[in-house]
């Protein structure tokens, strides 16, 4: 120890106790009270001194401040925006790229800051954050004022600044939950954003993001409340701007709600207080604005839903989902022509007039040079009946399939001059045929040339031609698959019905047929049918049109096949139902018992297929019930039922006779539509006859007969080949037993075609599974499944 610490005094120690005279020291007395001595006593001994309190507060504050600074330093400025914050509607247009069909998704149009009127910026600041341009992203006074006004029922402004609201609604990572943690994070982010972004950037993002009720973002809101085409965020009047700013707090308010009107006045008053030089007179002159009525039209109603669904299906196959479309802000140009869509509906409805809802029809029209589906008729109202007939209903092609056998015949090197069987097939017995073989409904003689066989739709001729091909049915199958038909359906039909495939036992859709006949109209080239021309994002092509051509048959083969099919409209089964002086070609088709009827025809500019069928709705007791719209009701009158439902339907569909042939309503509907579609188009000629191939006589040519006199001219009749014994388009054995009941044998004993699971369509269409409806043939309506 040091000397200073060990110094000992020489003075005597003084006793601290009282001493008597010579006696022992007295014991210590009781403690003194109130000034009876130094130090604390009692409970005061446990109370820290003010110095300790001050020191503790300083340490605590320093710790809290340090924690805040650490948390602030570790808070990153968001860079990723929420998908919802920038989501924009996509618009689907008709093929002109200007006329909208439908808008899908969230109503928002993002605009730049200079595309917003100054009054909407001022109005928003006036009601949401008066100190926006002075604060650092947060407002302590605003938070305190918000608590007081909320308690007293006077709240005009929220506790959050515009910067805080923008951070919460615009950037990814800040949730909407109500918690202290979220609020603290929001404050930190808001302060940092205020340091990294300009006030104009913050306000722009806010006004492009905020919910105004009918729409998100000020641009879409201006159109939604004050007009469509002319209204915009840049053209808002002062009262319109005040109205939109008033909606921000409660976007779900009715357009003229009393609370909204009161808040509108608050906005006007605040604007006048903050900028008297601009809005000083506004409280005296402003009147609550009148808004346009909310649109109540469903984007999927009427014909629109059918078009929208096909566009979405096609884009889904290309990897663009509906969710992405509804939020991506795409401009989608379809292939549909508005006038032709209406013309297609009018043409079909003209032939359905006066008929019950049991009758169904589909029409599809394809531009053969580009593969574009220009028009179709799939139903009257998508909301009532979403089944799209030309894209989803798979039906037997019947005799309208024969032109593909004709094309395969010519492609194999045989010519139109060949003579083919008229009375019976060669060979007489073919694989898979039923007892009695394949025959015709009328007598055409022992031999006919290929043109006459096509014009008169001779079953025996086309089956024999298919058998004569070097690859037989495989050549026809390969051709139709190359022309867009569903491969699994074609293979399945050949396996089950063998050579009946050549006369139309396979299931096809109207749009497949319209696109398939394009090979004849387009010089032998096929382009996959499609409904989307272009998908743009920010005026740049995001998904181009798919229209790569491929050669299916030679151009000369297409020209000669067209020569034969022109004769159908001149002197064959559809004689007198052409397009006047405009060249046209096509083929009728009628199924057994007239259950299905077709006409498929084309010009150089357009290929169109029309198909009809009929379904009755039967209860379990056999009672016939009329369809609701075009669907068989699964409950009585479509009302809720505890007894009936999807698993136990009240009625089931069964296909029955139409009562007419392909040369009837289908051809008339085709004719009416084609005349309307070509009204303003120049008349184009088909290529000249190419005379490809060499004659290949399956049967000997007939012995020449004397030329008939003028009085015996068979062309005085509408159909010179009709001998009155039946329908030349009937598949087989028509009228043989006199009962008119002709069916195709199913080798498996199944009363109808089995369901096919792969119905995507050769051209990429997303076709649902077909729906069966009775014994024969297969229908494709879902209530049967």
Secondary structure by P-SEA (a helix, b strand, c coil): cccccccccccccccccccccccccccccccccccccccccccccccccaaaaaaaaaaaaaaaaaaaaaaaaaccccccccccccbbbbbbbcccccccccccccbbbbbccccccaaaaaaaaacccccccccccccaaaaaaaaaaaaacccccccccaaaaaaacccccccccccaaaaaaaaaaaaaaaacccaaaaaaaaaacccccccccaaaaaaacccccccccccccaaaaaaaaaaccccccccccaaaaaaaaaaaaaaaaaccccccccccccccccccccccccccccaaaaaaaaaaaaaaaacccaaaaacccccccccccaaaaaaaaaaaaaaaccccccccbbbbbbcccccccccccccccccccccccccccccccccccaaaaaaaaaaacccccbbbbccccccccccccccccccccccccccccaaaaaaaccaaaaaaaaaacccaaaaaaaaaaaacccaaaaaaaaaccccccccccccccaaaaaaaacccccccccccccccccccccccccccccbbbbbcccaaaaaaaaaaaaaaaccccccccccccbbbbbbbbbcccccccccccccccbbbbbbbbbbbbbcccbbbbbccccccccccccccccccccccccbbbbbbbcccccccaaaaaaaaaaaaaaccccccccccccccccccccccccccccccccccccccccccccccccccccccccccccccbbbbbcccccccccccccccccccccccccccccccccccccccc
